[in-house]
Amino acid sequence: MRVVSDIHLVVGEEELLVERAVRAAVGEAVAAEPAIEVRRVPVAGLAAAELGGHLSPSLFADARLVVLEGAHDATKDTVELIVDYLRQPADGLVLVIVHNGGARAKAVVDEARKAGASIRTCAKVNRPADRESFVRDEVRRAGGRINPSAISALIESVGSDLRELAAAASQLVADTNGSIDEAAIRRYHRGKAEVNGFAVAEKAVTGDRAAALEALRWAMQQGVPHVLVADALADAVRTVARVSAVGGSSAERLAGQLGMPPWKVRRALGQSRGWRPAGLAEAMAVVAEVNADVKGAAADPDYALQRAVLRICAAKSR
């Protein structure tokens, strides 16, 4: 007896996607055969004899599913055993092989492909465009919709970790009745964004003096490290300077040219309006100075940050 597809190959290093792929394979098998026995077997350190027991046909013809976790850690003996099994699979056994896609134990991957395995690829999500697509798909999975500026704001607020992005997307759909815009992101992640100093920097480089000082006071009251605020100011000013120096192109093209994610370039393009070379040069000097101030050069780092914010706001009118 075979249950749905009897061989599954999950290849890649993106942990969240790998977990989902394994869960999907197990779900298919359980749906087809509710009484199936599920075993998760870490391959690292596993003796060939023990693995052979997991892959042997059941004496009572019971359905069994075996997940081989970390097949890339297989020894020479266990690789040979897995390859031999793939050449002659046992009836009634569903095998899910999880491999990181590297060169180690690659014979297992190659043989699984030859055996007609159902393949799920879970490559690392590194490119900014792929991360944006992931967020968009997560929102759709949760039954919602999100506009491009909100996607950028969510990644900026949450970061690049897929688990956190997935959790945030699901929560936002629930909290907004499914329609997510940038304002919703800012409301939901206001505290986190400010704790990281980005709200202070964003207001400063746009020349919003009152809002920048308010955000700075909030950050200081929350005990945000001075260095984090100074770093955020420096990053914002340098990004605006780099985008201003190139200018006159699409965010996507500039992103590739500058090595930045498109959402960051789009934001910097908006923030760069009104800045002139002299003002940017002054702002660059300010962030270099405040970086030294918060690391011990200034007697009062709170005052140093406040003065830096005021000087950056003033520099925009230069």
Buried (B, 14 or more C-beta within 10 A) or exposed (E): EBBBBBBBBBBBBBEBBBBBBBEBBBEBBBEBBEEBEBEEBEBEEBEBEEBBEBBEEBEEEBBBBBBBBBBBBBBEBBBBBBBEBBEEBBEBBBBBBBBBBEEBBBBBBEBBBEBEBBBBEBEBBEEBEEBBEBBBEBBEEBEBBBEEBBBBBBBBBBBEEBEBBBEBBBEBBEEBEBBBBBEBBBEBBBEBBBBBBBBBBBBBBBBBBEBBBBBBEBBBEEEBEBEBBBBBBBBBBBBBBBBBEEEEBEBEEBBEEBEBBBBBBBBBBEBBEEBEEEBBEBBBEBBEBBBEBBEEEBEEBBEBBBBBBBBBBBBBEE
